Amino acid sequence: MESLPPSLRHLNHHQSPPTITHNGNSNPTKDKDKDQEEYDEVPIIDFQRLSHEKSKLDEACKEWGFFRLVNHGIPLTLLDQLQEQAKQIFSLSFETKQASCNGNGTERAASYFWGTPALTTSGTALTSGPQNTHLVEGFSFSLGQISLFQPQLSELESFRVLLAEYGKHLSRIATTLFESLVKSLNLNLLEPSSYLDENTGNVRVYRYPSCSDSNNVGWGINEHTDSSVLSILSQDDQVSGLEVLKDHKWVTVKPIPNTLIVNIGDMMQALSDDIYKSVFHRVKINNTKERISICYFVFPNEDVKIESSKYKPFTYNEFRAQVQKDIKETGHKVGLSRFQRNEDI
């Protein structure tokens, strides 16, 4: 049986997919070959020397909104196991994957999606039509509820056990990074743990299929910013695809073993009064090899008030509701600009 979802099977036959429109997210750049960087200058931050690299971290968040993290303390064996187990899960038939997260009230703990990375809190895909199809399939796991997920598939159960361990490392890294950023910004947060709430941690596991005509079939995920406080990515060691926008040029982020990619999300940008930037990024599919990536997103508590001189006060719950409304009505995320204080912008 076919492992790819029906909407992605044209990639196996090199057929033209449905027309993919620009996501409309402020159109920050044009997709021209001359705009592509030929090398990777992504800043590198040593997690074990974080106390000595505060200025370097601060500069990376201001200039890039994006950096590579080394010496993060996650065992390489765990990262390799997650990648290998993910490949096994995605090799299962589409019907098996589709049924794997249904029933028993576990939808909020885990869900399977394809064609869009935009999901509701219950794991339901947010779509506005076939013209906005993304060339991706994946699983979404809520780390706070991962213990409630009791999959019938042995492959998913093995992955759940690995995720529980992985989640502890991610929480440690995200909390430490956030505390450092808060100090650099001199933010006076009454309850810092409410602004980066470990219980909101979510892991998305993405599969981007390959296609020999990758330059013409569209994007794995169109350009966007993350709604999170921080996002932490473990990407395939061999297959590139992630691109980040820097100075109006797209930089291909090279895959380097045993490193993590961290990017600033919308909530961190708002908290910083736009000093740090939520970076635009996108994913291109590969000509010959499929790509697996595993990304952790962490958010504020739903009801904590985000205060900023640049934006009207809002909660993450309000922000998420607006994003979902925009996707349903316009086909794309608008994001922070919906909350800017200057109504004329």
PAPA-99928 format. One record per residue (C-alpha): residue in three letters; x, y negated, z negated. Coordinates in nm, 3 decimals. Layout:
ALA  X  Y  Z
...
END
This chain:
MET  0.000  0.000  0.000
GLU  0.109  -0.359  0.067
SER  0.275  -0.538  -0.227
LEU  0.224  -0.892  -0.097
PRO  -0.111  -1.070  -0.145
PRO  -0.320  -1.093  0.175
SER  -0.252  -1.466  0.218
LEU  0.124  -1.400  0.234
ARG  0.134  -1.093  0.458
HIS  0.181  -1.297  0.774
LEU  0.540  -1.351  0.655
ASN  0.613  -0.984  0.721
HIS  0.511  -1.027  1.082
HIS  0.659  -1.375  1.137
GLN  0.319  -1.519  1.221
SER  0.237  -1.883  1.174
PRO  0.068  -1.947  0.838
PRO  -0.213  -2.188  0.766
THR  -0.103  -2.551  0.804
ILE  0.055  -2.671  0.485
THR  0.006  -3.035  0.399
HIS  0.237  -3.252  0.192
ASN  0.127  -3.240  -0.171
GLY  0.073  -3.615  -0.162
ASN  0.272  -3.670  -0.480
SER  0.383  -4.029  -0.401
ASN  0.576  -3.914  -0.087
PRO  0.923  -3.992  -0.228
THR  1.120  -3.860  0.072
LYS  1.112  -3.737  0.427
ASP  1.208  -3.381  0.510
LYS  1.496  -3.435  0.751
ASP  1.811  -3.231  0.786
LYS  2.026  -3.538  0.729
ASP  1.867  -3.575  0.386
GLN  2.000  -3.236  0.276
GLU  2.304  -3.234  0.049
GLU  2.569  -2.979  0.147
TYR  2.702  -2.928  -0.203
ASP  2.581  -2.890  -0.559
GLU  2.674  -3.173  -0.796
VAL  2.424  -3.082  -1.066
PRO  2.561  -3.189  -1.408
ILE  2.685  -2.908  -1.634
ILE  2.612  -2.916  -2.006
ASP  2.786  -2.681  -2.250
PHE  2.526  -2.579  -2.508
GLN  2.789  -2.471  -2.758
ARG  2.949  -2.817  -2.740
LEU  2.624  -3.012  -2.740
SER  2.730  -3.232  -3.031
HIS  3.031  -3.341  -2.824
GLU  2.840  -3.385  -2.500
LYS  2.552  -3.608  -2.612
SER  2.648  -3.893  -2.381
LYS  2.689  -3.651  -2.091
LEU  2.347  -3.502  -2.162
ASP  2.194  -3.848  -2.190
GLU  2.342  -3.951  -1.855
ALA  2.222  -3.630  -1.686
CYS  1.866  -3.693  -1.804
LYS  1.877  -4.056  -1.687
GLU  2.043  -4.002  -1.350
TRP  1.919  -3.656  -1.255
GLY  1.645  -3.543  -1.494
PHE  1.807  -3.208  -1.437
PHE  2.117  -3.016  -1.547
ARG  2.283  -2.676  -1.557
LEU  2.327  -2.518  -1.901
VAL  2.622  -2.291  -1.980
ASN  2.717  -2.102  -2.299
HIS  2.347  -2.086  -2.388
GLY  2.376  -1.775  -2.604
ILE  2.130  -1.554  -2.414
PRO  2.288  -1.213  -2.348
LEU  2.365  -1.159  -1.982
THR  2.225  -0.808  -2.012
LEU  1.886  -0.952  -2.111
LEU  1.882  -1.190  -1.814
ASP  1.973  -0.903  -1.579
GLN  1.706  -0.676  -1.729
LEU  1.440  -0.943  -1.683
GLN  1.532  -0.985  -1.316
GLU  1.539  -0.612  -1.246
GLN  1.213  -0.545  -1.430
ALA  1.045  -0.832  -1.247
LYS  1.150  -0.683  -0.912
GLN  0.993  -0.350  -1.012
ILE  0.666  -0.518  -1.108
PHE  0.642  -0.719  -0.787
SER  0.709  -0.406  -0.578
LEU  0.378  -0.262  -0.699
SER  0.076  -0.284  -0.472
PHE  -0.119  -0.609  -0.466
GLU  -0.430  -0.431  -0.595
THR  -0.238  -0.286  -0.890
LYS  -0.096  -0.625  -0.986
GLN  -0.433  -0.794  -0.943
ALA  -0.598  -0.550  -1.183
SER  -0.310  -0.543  -1.433
CYS  -0.409  -0.851  -1.632
ASN  -0.788  -0.819  -1.619
GLY  -1.011  -0.716  -1.906
ASN  -0.967  -0.661  -2.279
GLY  -0.973  -1.037  -2.338
THR  -0.603  -1.073  -2.251
GLU  -0.643  -1.327  -1.968
ARG  -0.505  -1.610  -2.180
ALA  -0.203  -1.400  -2.276
ALA  -0.112  -1.298  -1.921
SER  -0.240  -1.358  -1.570
TYR  -0.144  -1.276  -1.212
PHE  -0.162  -1.546  -0.943
TRP  -0.070  -1.606  -0.580
GLY  -0.089  -1.885  -0.325
THR  -0.069  -2.159  -0.588
PRO  0.132  -2.229  -0.906
ALA  -0.153  -2.441  -1.050
LEU  -0.349  -2.254  -1.317
THR  -0.612  -2.335  -1.579
THR  -0.549  -2.251  -1.946
SER  -0.733  -1.922  -1.889
GLY  -0.502  -1.830  -1.600
THR  -0.748  -1.903  -1.320
ALA  -0.589  -2.041  -1.005
LEU  -0.668  -2.403  -0.912
THR  -0.705  -2.433  -0.537
SER  -0.845  -2.687  -0.297
GLY  -0.837  -2.486  0.024
PRO  -0.616  -2.262  0.240
GLN  -0.429  -2.563  0.383
ASN  -0.249  -2.599  0.048
THR  -0.131  -2.238  0.021
HIS  0.208  -2.196  -0.144
LEU  0.422  -1.900  -0.039
VAL  0.452  -1.750  -0.386
GLU  0.304  -1.492  -0.618
GLY  0.367  -1.460  -0.989
PHE  0.273  -1.373  -1.343
SER  0.211  -1.622  -1.623
PHE  0.267  -1.525  -1.987
SER  0.173  -1.724  -2.297
LEU  0.452  -1.652  -2.545
GLY  0.231  -1.748  -2.839
GLN  -0.012  -1.471  -2.746
ILE  0.227  -1.218  -2.595
SER  0.167  -0.977  -2.885
LEU  -0.203  -0.962  -2.784
PHE  -0.116  -0.843  -2.436
GLN  -0.139  -0.465  -2.416
PRO  -0.081  -0.375  -2.052
GLN  -0.165  -0.033  -1.915
LEU  0.124  -0.046  -1.671
SER  0.453  0.081  -1.813
GLU  0.643  -0.174  -1.601
LEU  0.450  -0.462  -1.757
GLU  0.486  -0.323  -2.107
SER  0.863  -0.304  -2.067
PHE  0.863  -0.660  -1.938
ARG  0.648  -0.776  -2.231
VAL  0.904  -0.639  -2.478
LEU  1.187  -0.818  -2.297
LEU  0.986  -1.142  -2.287
ALA  0.929  -1.137  -2.662
GLU  1.306  -1.134  -2.716
TYR  1.370  -1.386  -2.438
GLY  1.111  -1.623  -2.582
LYS  1.301  -1.651  -2.910
HIS  1.612  -1.765  -2.726
LEU  1.417  -2.014  -2.515
SER  1.250  -2.165  -2.820
ARG  1.589  -2.207  -2.987
ILE  1.741  -2.375  -2.682
ALA  1.444  -2.603  -2.611
THR  1.417  -2.718  -2.973
THR  1.789  -2.794  -2.997
LEU  1.792  -2.986  -2.669
PHE  1.480  -3.183  -2.764
GLU  1.623  -3.281  -3.101
SER  1.937  -3.408  -2.930
LEU  1.734  -3.610  -2.677
VAL  1.516  -3.761  -2.949
LYS  1.827  -3.880  -3.134
SER  1.981  -4.026  -2.818
LEU  1.661  -4.219  -2.750
ASN  1.621  -4.328  -3.115
LEU  1.261  -4.210  -3.110
ASN  1.073  -4.236  -3.436
LEU  0.849  -3.929  -3.417
LEU  0.663  -3.853  -3.741
GLU  0.633  -3.483  -3.659
PRO  0.887  -3.393  -3.387
SER  0.769  -3.032  -3.377
SER  0.427  -3.153  -3.256
TYR  0.583  -3.314  -2.950
LEU  0.760  -2.994  -2.853
ASP  0.532  -2.723  -2.987
GLU  0.688  -2.376  -2.972
ASN  0.340  -2.221  -2.968
THR  0.277  -2.373  -2.625
GLY  0.569  -2.189  -2.466
ASN  0.475  -2.032  -2.133
VAL  0.684  -1.818  -1.898
ARG  0.611  -1.797  -1.527
VAL  0.773  -1.524  -1.320
TYR  0.778  -1.612  -0.950
ARG  0.837  -1.404  -0.639
TYR  0.913  -1.591  -0.316
PRO  0.902  -1.357  -0.015
SER  1.154  -1.388  0.266
CYS  1.079  -1.484  0.625
SER  1.312  -1.506  0.925
ASP  1.133  -1.823  1.034
SER  1.156  -1.991  0.694
ASN  1.214  -2.340  0.838
ASN  0.870  -2.343  0.997
VAL  0.639  -2.142  0.772
GLY  0.622  -2.381  0.477
TRP  0.739  -2.400  0.117
GLY  0.743  -2.151  -0.166
ILE  0.628  -2.441  -0.381
ASN  0.589  -2.794  -0.245
GLU  0.765  -3.086  -0.412
HIS  0.631  -3.167  -0.756
THR  0.721  -3.262  -1.111
ASP  0.656  -3.042  -1.414
SER  0.394  -3.145  -1.670
SER  0.605  -3.006  -1.954
VAL  0.838  -3.165  -2.207
LEU  1.120  -2.942  -2.086
SER  1.142  -2.658  -1.834
ILE  1.415  -2.393  -1.846
LEU  1.480  -2.177  -1.540
SER  1.667  -1.853  -1.495
GLN  1.703  -1.807  -1.120
ASP  1.821  -1.527  -0.897
ASP  2.202  -1.497  -0.907
GLN  2.232  -1.440  -0.532
VAL  1.946  -1.615  -0.353
SER  1.914  -1.992  -0.334
GLY  1.592  -2.182  -0.272
LEU  1.549  -2.440  -0.547
GLU  1.601  -2.800  -0.433
VAL  1.602  -3.114  -0.648
LEU  1.558  -3.474  -0.537
LYS  1.853  -3.704  -0.611
ASP  1.891  -4.053  -0.463
HIS  1.632  -3.974  -0.195
LYS  1.823  -3.664  -0.085
TRP  1.739  -3.300  -0.148
VAL  2.015  -3.108  -0.326
THR  2.017  -2.729  -0.299
VAL  2.084  -2.584  -0.643
LYS  2.331  -2.302  -0.595
PRO  2.267  -1.979  -0.788
ILE  2.542  -1.929  -1.047
PRO  2.534  -1.620  -1.272
ASN  2.470  -1.659  -1.647
THR  2.360  -2.022  -1.625
LEU  2.022  -2.183  -1.686
ILE  1.865  -2.481  -1.513
VAL  1.691  -2.736  -1.736
ASN  1.472  -3.016  -1.611
ILE  1.291  -3.304  -1.776
GLY  0.912  -3.286  -1.753
ASP  0.642  -3.553  -1.740
MET  0.586  -3.554  -2.116
MET  0.955  -3.621  -2.187
GLN  0.957  -3.901  -1.931
ALA  0.658  -4.065  -2.102
LEU  0.809  -4.027  -2.449
SER  1.131  -4.187  -2.325
ASP  0.954  -4.489  -2.173
ASP  1.078  -4.376  -1.831
ILE  1.443  -4.380  -1.944
TYR  1.458  -4.010  -1.861
LYS  1.294  -3.898  -1.539
SER  1.075  -3.604  -1.457
VAL  1.253  -3.486  -1.146
PHE  1.089  -3.391  -0.817
HIS  1.182  -3.042  -0.707
ARG  1.062  -2.779  -0.460
VAL  1.133  -2.422  -0.352
LYS  1.229  -2.311  -0.002
ILE  1.192  -1.947  0.096
ASN  1.494  -1.754  0.219
ASN  1.546  -1.617  0.571
THR  1.649  -1.267  0.469
LYS  1.601  -1.210  0.096
GLU  1.312  -1.253  -0.143
ARG  1.383  -1.457  -0.455
ILE  1.281  -1.400  -0.816
SER  1.287  -1.682  -1.070
ILE  1.173  -1.698  -1.431
CYS  1.078  -2.035  -1.576
TYR  0.988  -2.140  -1.931
PHE  0.767  -2.442  -1.989
VAL  0.706  -2.600  -2.329
PHE  0.454  -2.874  -2.408
PRO  0.336  -3.100  -2.689
ASN  0.058  -2.993  -2.919
GLU  -0.264  -3.049  -2.725
ASP  -0.395  -3.321  -2.954
VAL  -0.080  -3.515  -3.040
LYS  -0.086  -3.872  -2.908
ILE  0.184  -3.963  -2.657
GLU  0.274  -4.326  -2.725
SER  0.470  -4.526  -2.469
SER  0.514  -4.885  -2.358
LYS  0.479  -4.768  -1.998
TYR  0.160  -4.566  -2.035
LYS  -0.174  -4.585  -2.205
PRO  -0.188  -4.352  -2.510
PHE  -0.295  -4.002  -2.412
THR  -0.286  -3.647  -2.540
TYR  -0.146  -3.357  -2.344
ASN  -0.499  -3.214  -2.336
GLU  -0.618  -3.531  -2.158
PHE  -0.321  -3.525  -1.921
ARG  -0.377  -3.162  -1.827
ALA  -0.747  -3.222  -1.768
GLN  -0.667  -3.513  -1.535
VAL  -0.410  -3.308  -1.343
GLN  -0.659  -3.025  -1.294
LYS  -0.928  -3.271  -1.185
ASP  -0.694  -3.428  -0.929
ILE  -0.590  -3.091  -0.788
LYS  -0.951  -2.983  -0.747
GLU  -1.059  -3.312  -0.587
THR  -0.754  -3.417  -0.384
GLY  -0.547  -3.100  -0.347
HIS  -0.245  -3.234  -0.534
LYS  -0.123  -3.349  -0.872
VAL  -0.103  -3.725  -0.930
GLY  0.052  -3.708  -1.275
LEU  0.180  -3.990  -1.493
SER  0.077  -4.271  -1.260
ARG  -0.283  -4.205  -1.366
PHE  -0.191  -4.329  -1.712
GLN  0.025  -4.630  -1.630
ARG  -0.062  -4.945  -1.821
ASN  -0.046  -5.166  -1.514
GLU  -0.377  -5.093  -1.343
ASP  -0.250  -5.248  -1.018
ILE  0.020  -4.986  -0.967
END
